[in-house]
Amino acid sequence: METTTQNPATLSIKHFARPENQGRLSQALDELSEVLQSYLGFISMDIVRPSGNPLEYHVIVKFKDVRSLNAWLSSKQRSEWHKRLIDLSSKDLIVKVEHGFANWLADSRSKSMAPWKLDVITWLAIYPLICGLILLLAPVLAKTSMWMDNLILTIILIPLLSRLVMPFMFRIFGKWLKA
């Protein structure tokens, strides 16, 4: 059985800038994004710039698995960045860690991503999977009811989609999703 260390992991952080440090916090987050590009297991970092609250920044950092995320969280480099960001913030950070498929949808809450784009890549992921599974399992599915067919297909489809296909789709289409 697969453990949660093999599932994608997302770190979601809200930073609240001090008014006098807003520009410096924004710049520091951009620099951190560049630093993370070379970090083992790093997939992406999205920064949702202030809209409703002009001092609130929402940062979504994705790693390929929990092990990679934990390695970053326990690193000296992360500790140094944390101190730097805390110095620019007006109050404590709000931190949330998510695992599995749900964390891939964190981007859909971002103002920078058009929901229709997420729909397109989800369809591009699901359609070939369903077609392939139906072809592969045709001998078994021919002997079962529609209800059992759907049960079998979804039992196989969901883990494939959440652990393999959607992380792959986000790596391939990540820039387009944010454009």
N, C-alpha and C positions, 0 to 999 in steps of 0.2 A: 504494500500500500504506500502511496506517495505521501510524503510529509509536507508540512507547510513550508519547510525550508526550500522546497523545489518550486513553489508558487511565486509569481511576481509579487513584489512588495512596494508599497508607496508610502512615502513620508509626506504628510500634509502639515504645513506650518503657516500660522498667521503671525506676521510681524506688524507691530504698531509703532510707526516712526515717531520720534520726537519731531515737532514742527520744524525746528532748526536743523534737523538731520535728514529730512525727507530725501533730498537729492543725494546725500552721501549713502543712505541706506539703499536707495535704488541702484546706485553705482556699485556698491558692495555686492548686492545680489547678482548683478550682471557678471562681476568678476568671479563670484563663487560658481556660477554656471559654467564659466570657462574652465575653472579648476576641476570641476567634476567630470568634464568631458573625457579625461584620461583615467578616471577612477575605475577599477575593475568591477564589472557588474552593473555599472551605471547605464541607464537607458535614456532618460531625459529629465530636464528640469524646466518647468513652466512657471512663469511669474505672472500672476494676475495683478495688474497695476490698480491703484486706487480708483474707485468709481463712486460708490455711495459715501464711504468714509475716506476722505482724502489722505489719511495717514495709514490705512490698512493695506498691507501687501499679503497676498495669499500665494504661497510657494508650494508647488507639487513636484516632488523628486521621486523618480521611479528607478527601481533596481530590478535586475532579473530574478532575484530571489532574496529571501530573508537573510541568508548568510551574507550576501553582499551588502545589504542594508546595515546589518549589525557590524560588519567590518568597518564601514564608514562611520557609524555612530560611535564606535569605540576608538577611532583613530585620533592621533594627536592633531592632525591637520583639521579635523572636524571640530575638535575642542577649541583650537585657536580661532576658527571662523565663528564658532558660537559666541565666544567672548567678544569678538569684534562686532557682531550683529546685536548682541545684548547692549553694548555701549551706545548704539545708535537708536535703540528702541525705548519707548516710553513706559511699557509695562511688560509683564511676562509674556512669553510666546505661548501660543496655543498649538500643541503638537498632537498629531493623530497618525497612527500607523495602520495601514489597511493591507490585507492579503488577498490574493486570488483575483477573480475576474472583476469583482466590484471596483477594485482600485483603478482598473483601466477606464472606467466611466467617470473617474474624478475629473478628467479633462473636459467632459461634456458639460460640467458646471462652470467651466471657464468661459468668460465673455469672449475670449479670443478664438474659440472653436465654434464653427457653424454646426448645429445639430445634424443637418442633412449630410454633412461629410461623415460623421460617425455612422449614420444609417448606411451610407454607401459602402464603407469598408466592412461593416458588419455583414451586409448582404454579400459582398465579395468573399467573405470568409465562410459564411454558412452555406450558400448555394452549392459550391463545389464539394463541400464536405458531405452534404446530404446526398447529392447525386452519386458521389463515390461510394458512400456507405450503402446506398440502395443497390448499386451494381454489385458490390462486394458481398452483400448479405442476401442477394436475391433468392438463392436456394432456401435459406432459412425463412425469409419473410413470406415466401410463396405458401408456406405451410401454416402460417399463423394468421390471427385476425388483425384487422386494422389497428385495434387498440394495443395489441401486443407488438405489432410492427413499430408503432410510435414509441412505445416504452423502450424497446430495444435500441432504436435509433437515438433517442434522447439520452439514454444511459451512456452511450458511446460518444455522442456528439458533444455534450456539455464539457466533459473533461478535456477533450481534444481542443475545443474552442477556447476554453479559459486558460489552459496551461501551455498550449503550443501555438495555435493559430493567431489569436488576438495579439499576444505579445509580438509575434512576428509581423503582423499587419501594422501595428503601431510603430515598429522600427522602420518599416518600409515607407509608410505613408505619413510619418510624424510631421515632417515639414509641411506637407500639403494640408494636413489637418489644421495647422496653426496659421496658414496663409490666409 
